[in-house]
């Protein structure tokens, strides 16, 4: 079951998209913590799950994100 994404997190994502802010994202990938840096271009729904899309096309499920630009969103 997916947990709701906070409004504050959405606000951060929208500001990063609108201002094209280079961002650092720490998330879970293949059961391991991964870090990626890039510019978020959009948010999208894929099969009832929310993803952010980075320049270059990388997709990250919002449910897997631990921190965005140094701000923690959930525990690992």
Residue frames as qw, qx, qy, qz and C-alpha x, y, z in Angstrom:
[[0.000, 0.887, 0.461, 0.000, 0.00, 0.00, 0.00],
 [0.397, 0.462, -0.015, 0.793, 1.26, 3.44, -0.90],
 [0.297, -0.609, -0.437, 0.591, 1.56, 6.10, 1.76],
 [0.235, 0.931, 0.270, 0.067, 0.38, 9.61, 0.92],
 [0.554, 0.228, -0.027, 0.801, 2.99, 12.10, -0.27],
 [0.207, -0.654, -0.389, 0.615, 3.03, 15.26, 1.82],
 [0.301, 0.917, 0.254, 0.059, 1.95, 18.58, 0.35],
 [0.268, -0.863, 0.318, 0.285, 5.30, 20.04, 1.41],
 [0.579, -0.179, 0.677, 0.417, 7.13, 17.42, -0.66],
 [0.480, 0.642, 0.544, 0.248, 4.94, 18.18, -3.70],
 [0.035, 0.991, 0.037, -0.121, 5.64, 21.88, -3.23],
 [0.423, -0.634, 0.513, 0.395, 9.40, 21.22, -3.20],
 [0.578, 0.156, 0.701, 0.387, 9.12, 19.14, -6.36],
 [0.348, 0.829, 0.422, 0.118, 7.05, 21.78, -8.16],
 [0.119, -0.944, 0.185, 0.247, 9.52, 24.57, -7.29],
 [0.507, -0.390, 0.644, 0.419, 12.42, 22.39, -8.50],
 [0.531, 0.436, 0.656, 0.312, 10.58, 21.72, -11.77],
 [0.203, 0.940, 0.274, 0.000, 9.54, 25.33, -12.37],
 [0.134, -0.931, 0.296, 0.167, 12.98, 26.77, -11.58],
 [0.843, 0.432, -0.300, 0.116, 14.95, 23.89, -13.16],
 [0.362, -0.766, 0.488, -0.209, 16.91, 23.47, -9.92],
 [0.568, 0.310, -0.758, 0.077, 19.61, 20.76, -10.03],
 [0.728, -0.473, 0.166, -0.467, 18.49, 18.32, -7.33],
 [0.162, 0.328, -0.914, 0.173, 19.98, 15.51, -5.26],
 [0.815, -0.185, -0.094, -0.541, 17.63, 12.59, -4.68],
 [0.053, -0.296, 0.931, -0.208, 18.26, 9.67, -2.30],
 [0.795, 0.033, -0.051, -0.603, 15.94, 6.75, -2.97],
 [0.656, -0.195, 0.726, -0.072, 15.58, 2.97, -2.76],
 [0.656, 0.514, -0.392, -0.391, 16.57, 1.06, -5.90],
 [0.778, 0.169, -0.605, 0.007, 16.84, -2.74, -5.96],
 [0.770, -0.570, -0.281, 0.060, 16.61, -2.78, -2.14],
 [0.633, -0.172, -0.115, 0.746, 19.66, -0.50, -1.82],
 [0.037, -0.881, -0.164, 0.443, 19.99, 3.22, -1.19],
 [0.585, 0.330, 0.343, 0.656, 20.95, 5.13, -4.33],
 [0.072, -0.745, -0.114, 0.654, 21.73, 8.79, -4.94],
 [0.494, 0.465, 0.482, 0.554, 21.18, 10.63, -8.20],
 [0.078, -0.572, -0.071, 0.813, 21.70, 14.26, -9.16],
 [0.218, 0.292, 0.666, 0.651, 19.75, 15.91, -11.94],
 [0.263, 0.068, 0.025, -0.962, 17.01, 18.29, -12.98],
 [0.314, 0.380, 0.842, -0.218, 13.44, 17.10, -12.43],
 [0.046, -0.035, -0.489, -0.870, 11.41, 17.82, -15.57],
 [0.577, -0.233, -0.299, -0.723, 7.96, 16.52, -14.66],
 [0.389, -0.080, 0.812, -0.428, 5.77, 14.37, -12.41],
 [0.561, 0.097, -0.558, -0.603, 3.65, 11.60, -13.92],
 [0.751, -0.138, 0.501, -0.407, 1.40, 8.68, -13.02],
 [0.435, 0.319, -0.795, -0.276, 2.34, 5.21, -14.27],
 [0.595, -0.208, -0.770, -0.102, -0.05, 2.38, -13.38],
 [0.546, -0.751, -0.305, -0.212, -1.48, 4.25, -10.36],
 [0.693, -0.462, -0.098, 0.545, 1.95, 5.18, -8.97],
 [0.126, 0.990, -0.018, -0.055, 3.56, 8.62, -9.01],
 [0.804, -0.006, 0.130, 0.581, 6.99, 9.14, -10.56],
 [0.013, 0.893, -0.152, -0.423, 9.30, 12.06, -11.08],
 [0.823, 0.440, 0.181, 0.309, 11.14, 12.20, -14.39],
 [0.405, -0.669, 0.227, 0.580, 14.68, 13.58, -14.61],
 [0.421, 0.759, -0.351, -0.353, 16.32, 15.12, -17.66],
 [0.100, 0.420, -0.892, -0.138, 17.57, 12.16, -19.63],
 [0.686, -0.080, -0.516, -0.507, 14.43, 10.16, -18.85],
 [0.278, 0.030, -0.879, 0.387, 15.24, 8.45, -15.54],
 [0.568, -0.511, -0.310, -0.565, 12.04, 7.67, -13.62],
 [0.185, 0.117, -0.784, 0.581, 11.93, 7.51, -9.81],
 [0.440, -0.571, -0.661, -0.211, 8.87, 6.36, -7.88],
 [0.185, -0.679, 0.190, -0.685, 7.94, 9.00, -5.28],
 [0.855, -0.468, -0.050, -0.218, 7.27, 6.21, -2.76],
 [0.904, -0.001, -0.164, 0.394, 10.96, 5.21, -2.85],
 [0.297, 0.669, -0.184, 0.656, 12.43, 8.67, -2.12],
 [0.612, -0.447, -0.460, 0.462, 14.08, 9.17, 1.27],
 [0.220, -0.702, -0.099, 0.670, 15.34, 12.71, 0.76],
 [0.475, 0.708, 0.344, 0.393, 15.14, 15.45, -1.82],
 [0.251, 0.728, -0.146, 0.621, 17.79, 18.19, -1.81],
 [0.246, 0.255, -0.659, 0.663, 18.83, 17.24, 1.72],
 [0.515, -0.206, 0.285, -0.782, 15.32, 17.30, 3.19],
 [0.053, -0.017, 0.995, -0.086, 14.24, 13.95, 4.63],
 [0.562, -0.079, -0.271, -0.777, 10.83, 12.66, 3.54],
 [0.917, -0.263, -0.082, -0.287, 10.73, 9.25, 5.18],
 [0.516, -0.593, 0.618, -0.002, 12.92, 6.83, 7.11],
 [0.387, 0.452, -0.755, -0.275, 15.03, 4.26, 5.32]]
